[in-house]
Amino acid sequence: MIGRFYYTYVLRSKKDGKFYTGYTKDLKLRFKQHQDGLVESTKGRRPFTLIYYEACKSRDDALNREKYLKRYYGKMYIKKRLKSYLTG
């Protein structure tokens, strides 16, 4: 069904340039929570740009994808995938 997805996402801090990877059921709401400083782990790194996201069929898929993207090869995947964006 449409709208029944979980999302794995990557944010880039405009403050320090570092990435934050997470997953959520409601991407728009979660991004707003990050921007508004309502997420403890990112509130000191605001503001953010949403640079990447994927839709997943289940929570488990999204969680597994988040874990992968946080590892070395996942970080390399994001950097390669967004090479032209990240280098300007």
C-alpha positions as CSV (number, residue, x, y, z in Angstrom):
1,M,0.0,0.0,0.0
2,I,1.1,3.5,-0.7
3,G,2.2,5.5,2.3
4,R,3.0,2.4,4.4
5,F,6.8,2.7,4.2
6,Y,9.6,3.2,6.6
7,Y,12.4,5.5,5.6
8,T,16.2,5.3,6.1
9,Y,17.6,8.8,5.8
10,V,20.9,10.7,5.9
11,L,21.2,14.3,7.1
12,R,24.1,16.6,6.7
13,S,24.8,19.1,9.4
14,K,25.3,22.7,8.0
15,K,27.2,23.4,11.2
16,D,29.9,20.8,11.1
17,G,29.4,19.0,7.7
18,K,29.0,15.6,9.3
19,F,26.3,13.1,8.5
20,Y,23.6,11.7,10.7
21,T,21.8,8.5,9.6
22,G,18.5,7.3,11.0
23,Y,15.2,5.6,10.1
24,T,11.5,6.6,10.7
25,K,8.0,6.0,9.7
26,D,7.3,9.7,9.0
27,L,10.2,11.3,7.2
28,K,8.7,14.9,7.2
29,L,7.9,14.8,10.9
30,R,11.3,13.4,11.8
31,F,13.2,15.9,9.7
32,K,11.2,18.7,11.4
33,Q,12.1,17.2,14.8
34,H,15.8,17.3,13.9
35,Q,15.5,20.9,12.7
36,D,13.6,22.0,15.8
37,G,16.2,20.5,18.2
38,L,13.8,17.9,19.5
39,V,16.3,15.0,18.9
40,E,18.8,14.8,21.7
41,S,21.6,13.3,19.6
42,T,21.5,16.1,16.9
43,K,20.2,19.2,18.6
44,G,23.7,20.8,18.8
45,R,24.4,20.2,15.1
46,R,21.5,22.0,13.6
47,P,20.6,23.1,10.9
48,F,20.5,20.1,8.6
49,T,20.0,19.3,4.9
50,L,18.3,16.0,4.0
51,I,20.7,14.6,1.5
52,Y,19.5,11.1,1.0
53,Y,16.6,8.7,1.8
54,E,15.3,5.3,0.9
55,A,11.8,3.8,1.3
56,C,11.7,0.4,2.8
57,K,8.7,-2.1,3.0
58,S,9.2,-2.9,6.7
59,R,10.7,-1.5,9.9
60,D,13.3,-4.4,10.0
61,D,14.4,-3.5,6.4
62,A,14.8,0.1,7.3
63,L,16.7,-0.7,10.5
64,N,19.0,-3.1,8.7
65,R,19.7,-0.5,6.0
66,E,20.4,2.2,8.7
67,K,22.9,-0.1,10.3
68,Y,24.6,-0.7,7.0
69,L,24.8,3.0,6.1
70,K,26.4,3.7,9.4
71,R,29.2,1.2,8.7
72,Y,32.3,1.8,6.6
73,Y,31.0,0.4,3.4
74,G,27.7,2.1,3.8
75,K,29.4,5.5,4.3
76,M,31.4,4.8,1.2
77,Y,28.2,4.0,-0.7
78,I,26.6,7.3,0.3
79,K,29.8,9.3,-0.6
80,K,30.0,7.5,-4.0
81,R,26.3,7.8,-4.7
82,L,26.3,11.6,-3.9
83,K,29.8,12.4,-5.2
84,S,28.8,15.3,-7.4
85,Y,26.5,16.7,-4.8
86,L,29.0,16.5,-2.0
87,T,31.9,17.9,-4.0
88,G,29.8,20.8,-5.4
